[in-house]
Amino acid sequence: MDGGGTERVVLYGRRGCHLCDVAREQVSRACAAAGASWREVDVDGDAELRARYTDLVPVVTVDGRHHAHWRVSETDLVAALGA
C-alpha cells in the first residue's frame, strides 16, 4: 500500500521483476547524488496500485508526478530532482 510519505521519489515495483531490481539501484544512486529521499512500494500489496501499474513496472514518480517507467535514467532523475 502506498500510505503517503515525505519522500520525493517513489519507485513502484514488484518482487521478481528484473527491471525493478535495476531501477532500484539506479534510483538509489540518483537520490544519493541529489540528496533526495526515496521509498519503494510493492504494487502487488494494493489492488488499486496493481491495477494502475501492473504492465508498467517499474514506475518512478518525482514529487507525485510520473517520471519514468520500465527503464530509469540516473542522469534524467538527478536532473528532475534539481541537483
C-alpha positions in Angstrom: 0.0 0.0 0.0 1.2 3.5 -0.8 0.3 5.2 2.5 1.8 8.5 1.6 5.1 9.9 2.8 7.6 12.7 2.5 9.9 11.1 0.0 10.4 13.0 -3.2 10.9 9.8 -5.3 8.7 6.7 -5.2 9.6 3.5 -7.0 6.6 1.3 -7.7 7.6 -2.3 -8.5 7.1 -5.9 -7.6 9.1 -8.9 -6.4 10.7 -11.0 -9.0 10.9 -8.1 -11.5 14.4 -7.8 -13.1 13.7 -4.3 -14.3 12.6 -3.3 -10.8 15.9 -4.6 -9.4 17.8 -2.5 -11.9 15.6 0.6 -11.3 16.1 0.2 -7.5 19.9 0.5 -7.9 19.6 3.5 -10.3 17.1 5.3 -8.1 19.2 4.7 -5.0 22.3 6.2 -6.7 20.5 9.1 -8.3 18.8 10.0 -5.0 22.1 9.8 -3.1 23.7 12.1 -5.7 20.8 14.6 -5.4 20.4 14.3 -1.7 16.8 13.3 -2.1 14.8 10.7 -0.1 13.0 7.8 -1.8 11.0 4.8 -1.0 9.8 1.7 -2.7 6.2 0.5 -3.0 5.2 -3.1 -3.9 2.2 -2.7 -6.3 1.0 -6.2 -5.6 0.3 -5.2 -2.0 -2.5 -2.8 -3.1 -5.3 -3.7 -5.6 -5.6 -0.1 -6.9 -1.8 0.2 -7.5 -1.7 -3.2 -9.1 -4.4 -2.3 -11.5 -2.8 1.1 -12.3 0.8 -0.1 -12.7 0.7 -3.8 -13.5 2.1 -3.6 -17.0 4.3 -0.5 -16.4 6.5 -1.5 -13.5 8.9 -0.3 -12.5 7.4 3.2 -12.3 9.2 6.2 -10.8 7.4 9.3 -9.6 9.1 12.5 -8.6 7.1 14.8 -6.3 4.0 12.8 -7.0 4.3 13.1 -10.8 5.1 10.3 -13.2 8.8 10.4 -14.2 9.6 7.1 -15.9 8.5 3.6 -16.4 10.3 0.4 -17.5 13.7 2.0 -17.6 15.1 4.7 -15.4 17.9 7.1 -16.4 20.0 8.1 -13.4 21.0 11.3 -15.3 17.4 12.3 -16.0 16.3 11.5 -12.5 19.1 13.6 -10.9 18.1 16.5 -13.3 14.5 16.1 -12.4 15.5 16.4 -8.7 17.2 19.7 -9.5 20.7 18.5 -8.4 
